[in-house]
């Protein structure tokens, strides 16, 4: 069976129960696509020195990039590494401007192709999804599995240990070959994937590449498909490497945990973090995505609350306040919101006094 609908510039044909993307490599590396990728990339980065330098000779830079991709001489540049604490200490690797433009050129063509393969219960790095949608789905499923909280329901919560640093390049490339049949595109993706390794050669994706977000979802989509179609789990929500399963039978969840753990190790070379694993009742409160979920409400996790107030005291800007007020709207955050607004007003008053 074949479908002629256009997806990101190529078309898709079906083999069995999956679609295989047939893309014209020339469309991805075309000057038009690279220029559109640049326009999207530069948003919010216009004042950065490396971006300004690239823009100063924009067409020359894009033509050099396009020609290297066309004649097969393209090589990914080294990364610039730095540390952020948000909230955990993370090592971020920043690619050159030319490489990041290419990442976006690939992303804007392939996003829709892969997104159509993902399950409804996958919520990170996807348009019209996000944390708030994942939280809504969690509450919807918790009501459903507990029959409107009249029956005891259990939640298995898991976190994959060192996920991005553990993605196996060989396994990822093999997965990509199931969906893409263009050798030049596969070679380009392999070059980007192989441009970085964590502590072990051939393992790890950088926390800074736009392509890493998409490829991480492609990688964990294999687990999503196993859980939904092999294990037949009805109540399942995943956001990045955090995921939950729900059931009224605790023994079923324990058995599913064993099967998932075994499958992850064998097929994806991944392992569930033993210290971030729990099975608890919905009624007792389940900590998921920064909120503790109860039958009829959710409250902000204590450590999240403390970190938020500390950051606001250190840097009380309007954008930060608006962002936190938006976050607090996802649950029972009224009292905290009052404190946030009060802190902002106090800070503003002190600033005016200091300017006198």
N, C-alpha and C positions, 0 to 999 in steps of 0.2 A: 504494500500500500504506500502511496506517495502523496505528500502534500506539497503544493507549490507556493504556500504562503511565505512571504519574505520575513526573515528574522534577522535584524542587524546587518542587512546587506547580502546575506547568503540565503540558502533555502535548506529545508529540513526534510529528510525522508525517514520513514519508519522501518526499523528492522526488529521484528518481534514486538516486544513491549517497550522499546526505547527508540528515541529519535536520534538519528546520526546527522550531524551538521555538515553540510557540504558548502564550504566557504571559499570564495575567491580571495586568495592571499593578497592579490593586488589591491583589493578594496580596502583591506585593513591597513596596508602600508601606503595607500594613496596620499598624495599631498593634501587633497581635500579633507580626508579623514584626520590626518595629522594636524591640520590647521584648526579644524573643529575641536579636536582634543585639546589643543593649546588654549583656545578660547575658554573652554570649560576649566582647564587646569589653573589658569592665572587668576581666577576669581578668588579674592581675599589674599592674594600673594603679590600684588603689584608693587609693594614697597620693599620686597626682599631683594637683596643685592644680586643673588644668583639668577633670579627671575628677570631682573632689569637688564642684566648683562646678556642673557639669552634673547630678550626682546629687542635689544639694540641691533642685533643682526638676525632678526627673526626668520626671514625667508631663507637666508643662507644656511642657518642652523637646521631648519626643517628639510631643506633640499639635501644637505649632507646626510642627515638621518635617513631620509627616504632612499637615497642612493645606496647607502650601506645595507639597508634592508633588502633592496632590490637585487644587488649583486652578491649578497651573501657574506659580506665582510663585517656586518654589525657585531659588536661585542659590548656586553653590558659593562658599565664603568663600576669601579669600587664604591662601596657605601661609606657614608659618614655616620659614625655611631655616636649616640648620646643617651643619657639616662633621664627618664621621667618618673615621677612618683604620682600615680593617678589611679587608685590610691596605692597600689602595690608598686614596688620598684620594678621598672621595666626597661629593657634595652631596646631602643628604637634605632633602626637603620634607615638612613635617608639616601635615596638614590640621586643621581645628577638630574638636572632639569630635563635634559634630552630623554633620559630613560623614563622619567615620570610622565612625560608627554606620550611616549610610546605605550607605557602601561595604560594610560587613559584611552588611547586609541584602540587598544585591544579590548579593554573593559567595555567601552561603549558599543562595540560590535558583538561581543560575546555574552554580555549580561543577560539579555532576553533569552538567548539560546539555552543557557543553563537554568535560568530562573524558572522556565517552564517545566523543568525536570524535578524541581524541588517540591517537597510535600508542603501542605498547608501549615503544618505544625512547626516549621522552621522560620525563625523570626529575625535573626541578626543580619545586618548588611543587605537588606532587601527593601525595595521601594514599597510603600504602603504597608510596611510591617513595623518593626522596632520594638523597644522595650514595653511601651504602653500597650501595644497589641498583644504581646506575650503575657503581660499581667492580666489582661482581659480574658485571654484564653484559659489561663490558669484558673481564674475564678469560675469561668463557665464550666470547665471540666470538673472542678471540685464540687460544684453543685450537682452536675450530672451523675458522677460516680457515687455520690452520697445520697442520691434521690432527695435533693433539696435539703441536705444535711440531716435527714432522718435516719440514715444508716451510717455505721462506722466505715470510713474510707481511709485508705493508707496511701502515702505518697513516698515513692522512691526517688531520692534526689542524688544526682551524680555530677561529678566534675572531672574532666579529662586532665590528667597530670601533664603539665608543660606542653600544652597542645601544639602551639605554633612551632616550638622548638623540636617537636617530635614527628612532624610530618615527613614521611619518607618520600624522597624524590622519585624513586623507582616505582613505588606504588601509585603515586599521584599521576605520573606519566602514563602508566598502564590504564588508569581510570579514564584519563583524557582521550585515549585512543578508542574507547568505546563510543565516544560522542563526536569525535572529529576525524575526518578521513583525509585531510590535506596534510601531506608530509611537511611542507614548508612551514605551515602554521604550527604543527606539532614541534618542529625543530626550534622555532622561535620561542614557544612557550617553555620548552626544555632549557633553552639558554637563559631565560629569565629565572626559572625555578633553580637552575644550577648556579646562578650568580651569587647565591648565599648559602651558607651552611651554619648551623649553630655549633654546638660542641663536637658533633660527630659529622665527618664529611658525608655529603649526600643526604643529610637530614636537616629539616628546619626551613621555615619561611620567615622572611623579615617582617616585623611589626611596623610597617611604614609604607609598604607598597600597596597601591590600590588593588593590584592583581591578587595580592595575598588574601584579601577579604573574599573575593570571588572563589579563588582556588580552595580556600579553607572550607567554604560551603560545599564545593564540589566533592571534596574529600569526605566530609561528614555526611553528605547525602547518601553515601553508601551505607552508613550506619542507620540513617533515617529509614531507608528502604528496607533494611533487614528487620528493624523493629516494627514497622508498620505492616509489611507484607509477608514476612516469614514468621515473626512472633505474633502477628495479628493484634498488636496493642492498640486499643481504641483511644485511650487517654494518654497522650504523649505531647510534650512541649519541649522544644529546644531553642535556646538562645546562645549562639556561639558554642562554647564547649560546656555549657551548663544545660542539663536536661532533667526532666522529671517524667515519671510514669505513675499512673494512679490505678488503684484496684481496691475492691472491697475485701480481697483475700491477700493477707500479708505473705502467705506461703508462695503465692503466685509471683509476687514481686521478687522474693528471694530467688526463686528459680530463674526468673527473667534476668536478674542481675548476674547470675552465674553465666547464663548463655551469652549475654551482651559482653561481659568481661572477656570471656573466652574468644568470642568472635572478633572483638577489637584487637586483641593481641595477635591473633592468627592472620587476619586480613589487612589491618591498617597499622599494625605495629604501635598501637596506642594502649594506654593503661589508665584505669579509673583511679583517681586520687583517693587513697584509703582514708585520709583525714577529712575529706569533704563529702563523704558518703553517709547517707542517713535514710532510715525508713521510719516515718512518723505518721500519726493520724492527722487528718485535716483539722480536727477539733483542737489539737494541742498546739497548732501553729507551725507553719512551714516557712523556713527562710529561703526565699528564692528571688533573685535579681534585686537585692537591696531592700526588700520588704518582707515582713513576717506576715504570712497570710492566715487569717482565721475564717471561720464559716461566713460571717457577715461583714467583715471589714479587713483591712490590712494596715499595719503600722510600719513606719520607717525603722529599719534596723538601727539599733543604738549606735553602733560604730559609724554608720553612715551619717547619722544625725550629728554626732560630735565632729566628724571630719568636715561637714558642711558648715557648721557654725565657726569652726576654726579658720576655714578658708575665707569666709566672709569677713571675719575680723582682720585678716591679713590683707585682703584686697576686696573692698566692698564697692565694686563697680556695678553699674545698672544692668549690664548684660548678664553678669553672674547672678544677681538677685533675681532677674526675670527667669533665668534658667532654673534656679532652685525652686522658685514659686511654681513653675510649671511641673517640676518633679513632684512637689508636694501635693499637687492636684490629683495624682494617681491614687491616693489613699487618704487615710485619716491624718492629714498633716496641717489642720487648721491652726492648732496652738503653736506649732513650730513656725508656720507662716507668719503669724502675728509677731513672733520674736525676730524673724528675719526682717520684716518691715520696720520694726522698732530699731533694730540694729542699723538699718540703712538710714533712718531718720536721724539717729544719734550721730552717726558718722558724718552725715551732711551738715548737721548743726555745728559739729566740731570743726569741720573744714571751713565753714563761713566765719567762725570765730577766729580761726587762725589767719584768715585773709584780711581781717580788720587792721 
